[in-house]
């Protein structure tokens, strides 16, 4: 069985300073043996992680559209931010990737995809992240689960870790898989585990964003 944290950031995100090696070490300490690296606006960190990690790494990216972030999974290269939702979905599909919506409906995130957009693209979504450790309210998770159930969409989860201590706060216990199609089948059989991270952790992301902006 895999212990898969399907939402981890690295130093390649503008609001994160985690080196790849520290992520690997922490995952090994916790028994996390599958991760999705999904930095903001780039797949570069995920591609590098895939080369050096001794466990499964899914190359992913959180792509910011005018209506919120959409995650491409099983990507081969970066997708630029700022594209329309339709173009972003098209670019993900062109790479043979899966479409995942991270932290949907989260009222505290400007980057969360809201109800009208979610309804409009429901038929094109492969995975809905129904538990994100950084989401403050349980209501957000409940609404995401209800949406996924309504449309029969596979459910996923991740820590959304931007710091080493957050890794593994949410994960999916799931069977082994090979490739994206097998991944979806395995994920459907998975069990979501996890807990919420303290809201204070968002200050770490703000500080990291400031340091990266000022090159401190």
Secondary structure, DSSP 8 states (H G I E B T S, - for coil): -EEEEEEE--TTSTT----HHHHHHHHHHHT--EEEEEEET-SHHHHHHHHH-SSEEEEEEEEEETTEEEEEES-SS---TT--HHHHHHHHHHTT-EEEETTTT-TT-TTS--HHHHHHHGGG-SEEEEEETT---HHHHHHHHHHHHHHT-EEEEE--BSSGGGTTSEEEEE----HHHHHHHHHHT-EEEE----GGGHHHHHHHHHHHHHT-
